[in-house]
Structure formats: C-alpha cells, structure tokens
C-alpha cells in the first residue's frame, strides 16, 4: 500500500517529525541565551577586575601619601628644632653665668636678646604673636578671662591682654586671654518720675 495521505491531500506529519522540526529552533534560542549569559559574565568579571585594581591603586596611593606626609612632618619639625637648639644653648650659658655675675641688668638684657631670637625663629616658620588690646572682642581669637565694667572704653572692647595669642598664618594656635570692657548703663534718677508728675499737674491747671 502507498503512504496514507490526509483527506485534503496533504501529508500527515507525525509527532516525532514535528518535534524534530521544532528542535533546531529551540536549540538556537538556548544557544543565544547562553551566549548572552556568557557575555554578561565576562563583563562582570571585567568590572570586578577593574574594581580590584582600582582599590589596590588607591590603597597604594594612600599609603604613599601617608609616608610622604610623615616625612614632611618629621622634616619640618627637625628643621624647626635645629633653629631652636642654638637658642637653648644661649639660655644654658646665660643661666650658667648668672651665679657668677652680679650684673642683673645685663642678665635681663641677655634674656631679652634670646627672646627676640626666638620670636625671629617663630616668624620664619609663620608663627606670630598678637596683642589685641583696644580691639573689639572676637571670640574666635580671644578668650575673655575678666569682664571689666567701665565707661572709659566702648562696650565689648579688649581693655587688657593678660596672655598674648599666637597664630600660624591664618590659623589660631592659641587665643589671647584678655580683659573685656563692659559699659555701665547709668540708672535713672530716683526723683525723675516725681518731677514729671509735677510738670503734668501744672499743665493741667493751665
């Protein structure tokens, strides 16, 4: 017998044949999805590697900056100390000769010379003292230790510097301890209200 045909003349397709025909399409879809997953995995690995290298580079950079900062700090402190050492030697010599001489004024003058040298060293490093006497009180630079009630100076004016302040360029190292003036508000005379009442009474009689 010949092969059976469908009533309308078309060839009858079995389930096995139909599955065989659909299989290539399914396989292609799976392959495309697999390739996409592989591409995303490769991209992920690339970003992960970049992140790890970036973190390692930043860690090395931070360590290098810390080493350089430590060397700079040590170098700056060393230079500053080198400038102070001769002044300490001068103080030692002055103290050593203090007991051998009765010239007290000369001793004081020698100490003042050493003090001036110390200020020169500080200035060369950007450190300067400041004396805000007569200036308006500034809590960012001054520390009010005493408040003095007076009408001789404007209110909130530094009337006296008790301990000078120091600044490093634009930064305050130590605020100045100061005495601050506060104006006294005069009390009204006690008889002022009575006088006013009498003036009002006279006006009423008129």
Protein Blocks (a to p, Z undefined) as FASTA:
>chain_A
ZZdddfkopacddfklmmmmmmmmmmmmmmmmmmmmmmmmmmmmmmmmmmmmmmmmmmmm
mmmmmmmmmmmmmmmmmmmmmmmmmmmmmmmmmmmmmmmpcclklmmmmmmmmmmmmmmm
mmmnopacddfehiacdfklpccfbdcddfkbcehiafbdfbdcddehjacfbdcddddd
ddddddddfklmmmmmmmmmmmmmZZ
